[in-house]
Amino acid sequence: MSKYNVNRVKAGDLELKDKVVAITGAAQGIGLAIASQFAAEGAKLIGIDRPGNPALQSAMSSLG
């Protein structure tokens, strides 16, 4: 038996509605996936990525 509890987080468990969340690497990959999930949970997003990365604006616009 593992000493770690590794239960998966389910939709709605994070209680992010109307919380402000800053996400690094939000333009693509894991950062974008996290941003997408947090947006679906109702969070207000601040996306952070490399300066001048045009993918960041596109990604944030697509999430609303």
Helices and strands as residue ranges (DSSP letters): E 20-24, H 29-40, E 44-48, H 54-63
